Amino acid sequence: MGMDSQELRRVMGHFATGVTVVTTRDKDGNPSGLTVNAFNSLSINPPLALICIGKAAECYSLFEESGVFAANLLSEEQEELSRRFATKGIEKFAGVKWRKGQNDVPLLDGAIGYIECKIINQYDGGDHTIYIGEIVNATAADDRPLLFFNGRYRRLSRQEE
């Protein structure tokens, strides 16, 4: 008997994560992206990160097409931005301030950090694809992160500082 998918989702929700909007571009340079919590540092030497993108995501094909991505690490003030990029069927960049990064990927204003990558490998991961990216640029500011735990957005308590 296999693992019940609803129970697995419930259990995995007990692992607190940071919240990112992973962005990429199409062949014409148009921005695209989605909210992702399946992002990790993979290696310092060489500098590598990984993301997992659902095969049903509207922008799924653009990751292979562009060969680049950026993980925008969201601040606690960007919950609405996270919700926006998690919503299907809308123009996610309408009214959103951003600039082009080193690989012409969108970097969202107000994020506490950016990790820009060139995709060097990809692996099948069931209903997701695991992309390994070589980090070509990274920057971060001292600010408070947006967190996700048990199905809700969370904030660090002031005692954590």
C-alpha positions, -999 to 999 in steps of 0.1 A, spaced: 0 0 0 14 34 -10 16 66 10 -16 86 10 -9 119 -8 -30 140 15 -12 126 46 22 131 30 13 167 22 2 172 58 34 157 72 57 175 48 39 208 58 56 204 92 90 212 77 94 250 79 108 265 47 117 299 33 96 312 5 111 320 -29 97 332 -62 118 314 -89 120 334 -121 131 327 -156 124 341 -191 112 330 -224 132 331 -257 121 367 -263 132 378 -228 97 380 -213 96 373 -176 80 343 -160 80 327 -126 63 310 -97 63 306 -59 85 278 -48 96 264 -15 115 235 -30 148 254 -32 180 245 -16 217 252 -15 234 221 -28 272 228 -28 296 256 -19 324 242 -41 313 243 -69 285 267 -61 253 249 -68 216 253 -59 186 232 -68 149 239 -75 120 215 -81 94 227 -106 61 210 -110 55 196 -145 20 212 -145 33 247 -138 24 272 -165 60 282 -170 75 247 -167 89 245 -203 106 279 -199 133 265 -175 146 241 -201 141 267 -229 160 295 -211 185 274 -192 186 300 -164 167 309 -132 169 331 -102 156 323 -67 142 355 -52 143 351 -14 112 368 -1 110 391 29 83 389 54 66 419 38 61 400 5 34 375 14 11 391 -12 38 387 -39 42 350 -29 4 345 -32 4 363 -66 31 341 -81 13 310 -67 -19 318 -86 -25 303 -120 -40 321 -150 -30 356 -141 -3 380 -155 21 376 -125 44 405 -134 17 431 -140 25 460 -117 54 442 -101 87 460 -99 117 441 -111 150 444 -129 171 421 -150 199 401 -133 231 389 -147 215 362 -169 186 385 -179 164 368 -153 139 388 -133 150 400 -99 120 412 -78 124 444 -59 122 441 -22 135 405 -20 161 399 8 183 379 -15 189 367 -51 206 336 -63 211 336 -101 219 302 -117 227 286 -150 210 252 -153 237 224 -156 216 193 -149 180 182 -146 165 150 -132 130 135 -132 114 138 -98 79 122 -103 55 151 -109 84 176 -107 117 181 -124 148 188 -103 170 214 -118 206 218 -106 219 253 -112 255 266 -111 253 298 -91 267 327 -111 257 356 -88 243 358 -53 235 387 -30 215 391 3 205 419 27 199 416 64 162 416 66 135 393 79 125 363 57 90 351 48 85 316 61 60 288 54 50 262 80 19 239 84 0 255 55 5 291 66 28 320 62 48 327 93 72 353 107 102 351 130 94 364 164 113 395 175 131 373 201 149 356 172 169 387 163 
